Amino acid sequence: MQIKIVQTTPYTDQKMGTAGLRRKSKVAMQENYVENFVQSIFDAIGGVKGQTFILGGDGRFYNKIAIQKIMKMAAAAGMKKMIVGQNGYISTPTASRVLLKNKADGGFVLTASHNPGGPNGDFGIKYAVASGGQCPTSLSDKIYENTKNIKQYAILDAQDVDLSKIGVQKLGDMEIEVIDSLKDYVDMMQNIFDFDAIRKLFAGGFTMRFDAMNAVTGPYAQKIFEEILGAPKGSVVNYVPMEDFGGLHPDPNLIYAKDLVDLMWSDNAPDFGAANDGDGDRNMILGKKFFVTPSDSLAILTDNYKLIPAYKNGIYGVAKSAATSTAVGRVAKALGIGYYEVPTGWKYFCNLMDSNRITFCGEESFGTGSSHIREKDGIWAILFWLNIIAATGKSVEEIAHDHWKKYGRSYYMRNDYEIADTEVANKLMADLEARLSSLKGKTFGAYTVSDAYPFIYNDPVDGSSTKNGLMVYFTDKSRIVYRLYGTGSVGATLRVYLERYETEKFDENVEQMLEGLADVSREIAEIIERTGKTKADLLT
């Protein structure tokens, strides 16, 4: 085996987002594309000689090839050990768990999360640091600068490694340990939740449907829900990971998990429904003809933390992304625990967890988690719900209604406006920001503005400051949040988050309840005049 030094030329599009690098599969398949990015990371962190890394992915197209490339590059760079999921599979939550358990120096998870897979789908690489979470912005910026100037990379000229066999083998001087990633994850969940209580729930006739969406958590779900907890055989569907997710869009929401949603709204609905995304960090929770918003889910989990063995002695606090509804804030105030609002992006939660400021956290985009790892965790959230149901004997809908009676309800929805011209999108936001202070006291329909300002987060741990969205609050505790997403040469998405607070109306249609506020959101931002759009392109 020899180390090859390969001359290369830079790609200029390898800037990482909040969850790593995501590109179309055909882009990632370009000559030296993956290698350039990985070498740029190695260089940015001062090399990996003598270090231990975690490696795996969600099984999507091109993962197998990219994993072999990364292992050979790591061996050429003098890495001591690579811990790899069997057959290259590892969910994002499990990767964080394995990294922390082994006190590894970093890791790669090959995933584009909830995006479609296959040759015409998406490919992605998440880079995790020693804390088990995503790398800080300062490091990702350094990596990006390296990608623009890279001239060569080193790779071991060797045969591919057989990742089907659990155990230890060698790649050059580097040790490859192939692990059963399910075992580490299952052990962790058994130490958090009351598995005996959940077993009794299923033994008593409770039914569920879990849709793995042909992604990486299928085997995890079969092992935990059916084999260990005793859910009826067939409770887990779409459990075989596929490179193209069987043609599914592995995003656990009301649109893309249509088969599950149709079942839960049918006369044959099981008691409980849930789904994960491609890499297992997102979740959706359903009852019979009932959907729990991610915002409400975070609030309900936080309010019921004492029912979970691992948290019965107390939690530090809770955090949410600024765009997520204020529901969990009311719970935090009642419980007298810490409460934080952060920008969108899971890395902002990690500092708060590492400094023992929070235990739970979540985002409106179907991500919920706790300090057991440094990533969001879909199966963790589902087990939390099952544990609450087992402890209370109540249905999903009853649990939600009890919560609303106690705290009130935030009717909540996201409206997405696809704007083809990036300049139009940027100017809309810039002009709105300039007008914010003048909105105070003005009345729009039934809503009077109490405050309006850009959201700025000052990290209490590292002192960094981040601006992320524009906030408009009203006197009745309703609010609108504006964020621009995905700006680039092909346009941008204006995301408008609507929230209306109610203390009595718990069974009304969400879209109808927010219709007036949606009109106000378009008026305030001049959406119709600037984009020609009289309604959102997508409601979630």
ChimeraX attribute file (.defattr): number of C-alpha atoms within 10 A of each C-alpha:
attribute: neighborCount
match mode: 1-to-1
recipient: residues
	/A:1	11
	/A:2	10
	/A:3	16
	/A:4	13
	/A:5	13
	/A:6	12
	/A:7	11
	/A:8	16
	/A:9	15
	/A:10	17
	/A:11	16
	/A:12	11
	/A:13	12
	/A:14	23
	/A:15	18
	/A:16	20
	/A:17	13
	/A:18	16
	/A:19	20
	/A:20	22
	/A:21	21
	/A:22	22
	/A:23	16
	/A:24	18
	/A:25	21
	/A:26	14
	/A:27	15
	/A:28	22
	/A:29	16
	/A:30	10
	/A:31	11
	/A:32	19
	/A:33	17
	/A:34	20
	/A:35	21
	/A:36	24
	/A:37	25
	/A:38	22
	/A:39	23
	/A:40	24
	/A:41	21
	/A:42	18
	/A:43	17
	/A:44	18
	/A:45	12
	/A:46	8
	/A:47	16
	/A:48	20
	/A:49	15
	/A:50	12
	/A:51	17
	/A:52	23
	/A:53	26
	/A:54	25
	/A:55	24
	/A:56	28
	/A:57	30
	/A:58	30
	/A:59	26
	/A:60	31
	/A:61	22
	/A:62	20
	/A:63	23
	/A:64	18
	/A:65	11
	/A:66	20
	/A:67	22
	/A:68	18
	/A:69	18
	/A:70	20
	/A:71	25
	/A:72	24
	/A:73	23
	/A:74	28
	/A:75	26
	/A:76	25
	/A:77	23
	/A:78	16
	/A:79	21
	/A:80	17
	/A:81	24
	/A:82	26
	/A:83	24
	/A:84	28
	/A:85	25
	/A:86	20
	/A:87	18
	/A:88	23
	/A:89	30
	/A:90	31
	/A:91	30
	/A:92	32
	/A:93	27
	/A:94	28
	/A:95	32
	/A:96	30
	/A:97	21
	/A:98	25
	/A:99	26
	/A:100	21
	/A:101	12
	/A:102	13
	/A:103	14
	/A:104	21
	/A:105	18
	/A:106	25
	/A:107	26
	/A:108	22
	/A:109	29
	/A:110	31
	/A:111	30
	/A:112	26
	/A:113	30
	/A:114	19
	/A:115	19
	/A:116	24
	/A:117	31
	/A:118	19
	/A:119	16
	/A:120	13
	/A:121	19
	/A:122	24
	/A:123	28
	/A:124	27
	/A:125	25
	/A:126	24
	/A:127	23
	/A:128	26
	/A:129	20
	/A:130	18
	/A:131	19
	/A:132	25
	/A:133	29
	/A:134	25
	/A:135	22
	/A:136	15
	/A:137	15
	/A:138	8
	/A:139	13
	/A:140	21
	/A:141	15
	/A:142	16
	/A:143	23
	/A:144	19
	/A:145	16
	/A:146	21
	/A:147	26
	/A:148	18
	/A:149	15
	/A:150	18
	/A:151	13
	/A:152	16
	/A:153	22
	/A:154	19
	/A:155	21
	/A:156	21
	/A:157	16
	/A:158	13
	/A:159	10
	/A:160	13
	/A:161	15
	/A:162	13
	/A:163	20
	/A:164	12
	/A:165	14
	/A:166	15
	/A:167	12
	/A:168	13
	/A:169	15
	/A:170	13
	/A:171	20
	/A:172	17
	/A:173	13
	/A:174	22
	/A:175	17
	/A:176	23
	/A:177	20
	/A:178	22
	/A:179	23
	/A:180	17
	/A:181	22
	/A:182	21
	/A:183	12
	/A:184	15
	/A:185	21
	/A:186	16
	/A:187	10
	/A:188	16
	/A:189	18
	/A:190	16
	/A:191	11
	/A:192	16
	/A:193	21
	/A:194	21
	/A:195	19
	/A:196	13
	/A:197	17
	/A:198	24
	/A:199	20
	/A:200	14
	/A:201	21
	/A:202	19
	/A:203	14
	/A:204	9
	/A:205	11
	/A:206	17
	/A:207	16
	/A:208	23
	/A:209	23
	/A:210	25
	/A:211	26
	/A:212	30
	/A:213	30
	/A:214	28
	/A:215	33
	/A:216	28
	/A:217	32
	/A:218	22
	/A:219	17
	/A:220	22
	/A:221	24
	/A:222	22
	/A:223	17
	/A:224	20
	/A:225	23
	/A:226	18
	/A:227	12
	/A:228	16
	/A:229	19
	/A:230	18
	/A:231	23
	/A:232	17
	/A:233	11
	/A:234	13
	/A:235	18
	/A:236	24
	/A:237	18
	/A:238	19
	/A:239	21
	/A:240	15
	/A:241	21
	/A:242	20
	/A:243	20
	/A:244	21
	/A:245	25
	/A:246	17
	/A:247	14
	/A:248	18
	/A:249	21
	/A:250	28
	/A:251	25
	/A:252	27
	/A:253	24
	/A:254	15
	/A:255	13
	/A:256	14
	/A:257	22
	/A:258	12
	/A:259	11
	/A:260	23
	/A:261	22
	/A:262	13
	/A:263	16
	/A:264	24
	/A:265	16
	/A:266	12
	/A:267	10
	/A:268	9
	/A:269	19
	/A:270	18
	/A:271	17
	/A:272	23
	/A:273	25
	/A:274	26
	/A:275	28
	/A:276	33
	/A:277	29
	/A:278	33
	/A:279	31
	/A:280	31
	/A:281	25
	/A:282	32
	/A:283	24
	/A:284	29
	/A:285	24
	/A:286	24
	/A:287	22
	/A:288	20
	/A:289	16
	/A:290	16
	/A:291	21
	/A:292	16
	/A:293	23
	/A:294	24
	/A:295	26
	/A:296	24
	/A:297	24
	/A:298	29
	/A:299	27
	/A:300	22
	/A:301	20
	/A:302	20
	/A:303	17
	/A:304	17
	/A:305	18
	/A:306	15
	/A:307	19
	/A:308	19
	/A:309	14
	/A:310	17
	/A:311	15
	/A:312	11
	/A:313	9
	/A:314	11
	/A:315	20
	/A:316	18
	/A:317	21
	/A:318	27
	/A:319	27
	/A:320	29
	/A:321	23
	/A:322	22
	/A:323	29
	/A:324	29
	/A:325	31
	/A:326	24
	/A:327	25
	/A:328	26
	/A:329	19
	/A:330	16
	/A:331	23
	/A:332	19
	/A:333	11
	/A:334	11
	/A:335	13
	/A:336	11
	/A:337	16
	/A:338	16
	/A:339	20
	/A:340	20
	/A:341	20
	/A:342	26
	/A:343	21
	/A:344	21
	/A:345	14
	/A:346	23
	/A:347	19
	/A:348	23
	/A:349	32
	/A:350	24
	/A:351	19
	/A:352	24
	/A:353	22
	/A:354	14
	/A:355	11
	/A:356	13
	/A:357	22
	/A:358	23
	/A:359	22
	/A:360	26
	/A:361	30
	/A:362	28
	/A:363	25
	/A:364	24
	/A:365	21
	/A:366	24
	/A:367	25
	/A:368	29
	/A:369	25
	/A:370	21
	/A:371	19
	/A:372	20
	/A:373	24
	/A:374	26
	/A:375	28
	/A:376	29
	/A:377	26
	/A:378	28
	/A:379	28
	/A:380	24
	/A:381	24
	/A:382	21
	/A:383	21
	/A:384	20
	/A:385	22
	/A:386	24
	/A:387	24
	/A:388	26
	/A:389	21
	/A:390	22
	/A:391	15
	/A:392	12
	/A:393	12
	/A:394	13
	/A:395	17
	/A:396	22
	/A:397	16
	/A:398	14
	/A:399	16
	/A:400	22
	/A:401	16
	/A:402	13
	/A:403	19
	/A:404	20
	/A:405	13
	/A:406	12
	/A:407	17
	/A:408	18
	/A:409	23
	/A:410	23
	/A:411	25
	/A:412	27
	/A:413	21
	/A:414	22
	/A:415	20
	/A:416	20
	/A:417	22
	/A:418	19
	/A:419	22
	/A:420	16
	/A:421	15
	/A:422	18
	/A:423	14
	/A:424	15
	/A:425	23
	/A:426	17
	/A:427	12
	/A:428	18
	/A:429	18
	/A:430	12
	/A:431	12
	/A:432	19
	/A:433	19
	/A:434	11
	/A:435	15
	/A:436	18
	/A:437	14
	/A:438	12
	/A:439	19
	/A:440	17
	/A:441	15
	/A:442	13
	/A:443	14
	/A:444	17
	/A:445	11
	/A:446	10
	/A:447	19
	/A:448	17
	/A:449	20
	/A:450	18
	/A:451	18
	/A:452	22
	/A:453	18
	/A:454	18
	/A:455	20
	/A:456	16
	/A:457	18
	/A:458	14
	/A:459	16
	/A:460	13
	/A:461	11
	/A:462	8
	/A:463	9
	/A:464	10
	/A:465	11
	/A:466	14
	/A:467	12
	/A:468	20
	/A:469	22
	/A:470	23
	/A:471	20
	/A:472	23
	/A:473	20
	/A:474	21
	/A:475	13
	/A:476	14
	/A:477	15
	/A:478	24
	/A:479	25
	/A:480	24
	/A:481	24
	/A:482	25
	/A:483	17
	/A:484	20
	/A:485	15
	/A:486	12
	/A:487	17
	/A:488	11
	/A:489	10
	/A:490	10
	/A:491	18
	/A:492	21
	/A:493	19
	/A:494	23
	/A:495	21
	/A:496	25
	/A:497	24
	/A:498	26
	/A:499	27
	/A:500	21
	/A:501	18
	/A:502	17
	/A:503	12
	/A:504	10
	/A:505	14
	/A:506	16
	/A:507	7
	/A:508	9
	/A:509	10
	/A:510	14
	/A:511	15
	/A:512	11
	/A:513	16
	/A:514	18
	/A:515	12
	/A:516	14
	/A:517	22
	/A:518	22
	/A:519	15
	/A:520	19
	/A:521	22
	/A:522	17
	/A:523	14
	/A:524	15
	/A:525	19
	/A:526	15
	/A:527	20
	/A:528	12
	/A:529	11
	/A:530	13
	/A:531	16
	/A:532	10
	/A:533	14
	/A:534	12
	/A:535	15
	/A:536	17
	/A:537	12
	/A:538	12
	/A:539	15
	/A:540	15
